[in-house]
Amino acid sequence: MKSVIAVTVATFLFFSGNTMANSSSGGAKASSATGPWVECLLPDGKVDYTPLMICKLQKKGTVKY
């Protein structure tokens, strides 16, 4: 039973480490479950760096190209 728990914990740590490495890639376009991160032009004129779906649905913004 202890070995099963140890393997489960090791697997969890391995996969969470890969996720962290992928999300913090220097200079590359990062992505998330809500789409790639984009520069979002908000209705008040401000620019925010958010996931695509958050920009369009929650903040009512447009993607700045």
MIDOSE-1310 file (N, C-alpha, C; in nm, 2 decimals, decimal comma, always signed):
residues 65
mksv	+0,08/-0,12/+0,00/+0,00/+0,00/+0,00/+0,09/+0,13/+0,00; +0,20/+0,12/+0,08/+0,28/+0,24/+0,08/+0,35/+0,27/-0,05; +0,38/+0,16/-0,13/+0,44/+0,18/-0,26/+0,34/+0,24/-0,36; +0,21/+0,20/-0,35/+0,11/+0,26/-0,43/+0,10/+0,41/-0,41
iavt	+0,10/+0,45/-0,28/+0,09/+0,59/-0,25/+0,21/+0,67/-0,30; +0,33/+0,61/-0,28/+0,46/+0,67/-0,32/+0,46/+0,69/-0,47; +0,41/+0,59/-0,55/+0,41/+0,60/-0,70/+0,30/+0,71/-0,74; +0,19/+0,72/-0,67/+0,09/+0,82/-0,70/+0,14/+0,96/-0,67
vatf	+0,21/+0,98/-0,56/+0,26/+1,11/-0,53/+0,38/+1,15/-0,63; +0,46/+1,05/-0,66/+0,57/+1,08/-0,76/+0,51/+1,12/-0,89; +0,41/+1,05/-0,94/+0,35/+1,08/-1,07/+0,29/+1,22/-1,06; +0,22/+1,25/-0,96/+0,16/+1,38/-0,94/+0,26/+1,49/-0,95
lffs	+0,37/+1,47/-0,88/+0,48/+1,57/-0,88/+0,55/+1,59/-1,01; +0,56/+1,47/-1,08/+0,62/+1,48/-1,22/+0,54/+1,56/-1,31; +0,41/+1,53/-1,32/+0,32/+1,60/-1,41/+0,30/+1,74/-1,37; +0,29/+1,78/-1,24/+0,28/+1,92/-1,21/+0,40/+2,00/-1,24
gntm	+0,52/+1,93/-1,24/+0,64/+2,00/-1,28/+0,65/+2,03/-1,43; +0,60/+1,94/-1,51/+0,59/+1,96/-1,65/+0,49/+2,07/-1,68; +0,38/+2,08/-1,61/+0,29/+2,19/-1,64/+0,35/+2,32/-1,61; +0,42/+2,33/-1,50/+0,49/+2,46/-1,46/+0,59/+2,50/-1,57
anss	+0,67/+2,40/-1,62/+0,77/+2,43/-1,72/+0,70/+2,48/-1,85; +0,59/+2,42/-1,88/+0,52/+2,46/-2,01/+0,46/+2,60/-2,00; +0,41/+2,63/-1,88/+0,34/+2,76/-1,86/+0,43/+2,88/-1,85; +0,56/+2,85/-1,81/+0,65/+2,96/-1,79/+0,76/+2,96/-1,90
sgga	+0,73/+2,92/-2,02/+0,83/+2,92/-2,13/+0,87/+3,07/-2,16; +0,99/+3,10/-2,15/+1,04/+3,24/-2,17/+1,02/+3,28/-2,32; +0,94/+3,39/-2,34/+0,92/+3,44/-2,47/+0,82/+3,38/-2,56; +0,79/+3,25/-2,54/+0,69/+3,18/-2,62/+0,55/+3,21/-2,58
kass	+0,46/+3,20/-2,67/+0,32/+3,23/-2,64/+0,27/+3,12/-2,54; +0,23/+3,15/-2,42/+0,18/+3,06/-2,33/+0,03/+3,03/-2,36; -0,01/+2,92/-2,31/-0,16/+2,89/-2,33/-0,21/+2,83/-2,20; -0,34/+2,83/-2,19/-0,41/+2,77/-2,07/-0,53/+2,70/-2,12
atgp	-0,61/+2,65/-2,02/-0,73/+2,59/-2,05/-0,83/+2,68/-2,12; -0,82/+2,81/-2,10/-0,91/+2,91/-2,16/-0,85/+2,97/-2,28; -0,75/+2,91/-2,34/-0,69/+2,95/-2,47/-0,56/+3,02/-2,45; -0,50/+3,06/-2,56/-0,37/+3,12/-2,55/-0,38/+3,26/-2,49
wvec	-0,27/+3,30/-2,43/-0,27/+3,43/-2,37/-0,24/+3,54/-2,48; -0,32/+3,64/-2,48/-0,32/+3,74/-2,58/-0,32/+3,88/-2,52; -0,29/+3,98/-2,59/-0,30/+4,12/-2,55/-0,45/+4,16/-2,58; -0,52/+4,19/-2,48/-0,66/+4,22/-2,49/-0,69/+4,37/-2,48
llpd	-0,75/+4,43/-2,58/-0,79/+4,57/-2,58/-0,92/+4,58/-2,52; -0,93/+4,64/-2,40/-1,05/+4,65/-2,32/-1,13/+4,77/-2,37; -1,27/+4,77/-2,35/-1,35/+4,88/-2,39/-1,31/+5,02/-2,34; -1,24/+5,03/-2,23/-1,20/+5,16/-2,17/-1,06/+5,20/-2,23
gkvd	-1,01/+5,12/-2,32/-0,88/+5,16/-2,39/-0,76/+5,10/-2,33; -0,77/+5,03/-2,21/-0,65/+4,97/-2,15/-0,62/+4,84/-2,22; -0,50/+4,80/-2,21/-0,46/+4,67/-2,27/-0,42/+4,58/-2,15; -0,47/+4,45/-2,16/-0,45/+4,35/-2,05/-0,40/+4,23/-2,12
ytpl	-0,31/+4,15/-2,05/-0,26/+4,03/-2,10/-0,33/+3,91/-2,03; -0,43/+3,85/-2,10/-0,52/+3,75/-2,05/-0,54/+3,64/-2,14; -0,60/+3,53/-2,10/-0,64/+3,42/-2,19/-0,75/+3,47/-2,29; -0,75/+3,41/-2,40/-0,84/+3,46/-2,51/-0,99/+3,46/-2,47
mick	-1,03/+3,35/-2,41/-1,17/+3,34/-2,37/-1,21/+3,44/-2,26; -1,12/+3,46/-2,17/-1,15/+3,56/-2,06/-1,16/+3,70/-2,13; -1,07/+3,73/-2,22/-1,08/+3,86/-2,29/-1,21/+3,88/-2,36; -1,25/+3,78/-2,43/-1,38/+3,80/-2,51/-1,50/+3,79/-2,43
lqkk	-1,51/+3,69/-2,34/-1,64/+3,67/-2,27/-1,65/+3,75/-2,14; -1,55/+3,76/-2,06/-1,57/+3,82/-1,93/-1,54/+3,97/-1,94; -1,44/+4,01/-2,01/-1,39/+4,15/-2,01/-1,45/+4,22/-2,13; -1,52/+4,16/-2,22/-1,58/+4,22/-2,34/-1,48/+4,30/-2,43
gtvk	-1,36/+4,24/-2,44/-1,25/+4,30/-2,51/-1,23/+4,24/-2,65; -1,13/+4,30/-2,72/-1,10/+4,24/-2,85/-0,95/+4,21/-2,85; -0,91/+4,12/-2,93/-0,77/+4,08/-2,93/-0,69/+4,18/-3,01; -0,58/+4,23/-2,95/-0,49/+4,32/-3,01/-0,39/+4,25/-3,09
y	-0,38/+4,27/-3,22/-0,28/+4,20/-3,31/-0,16/+4,28/-3,33
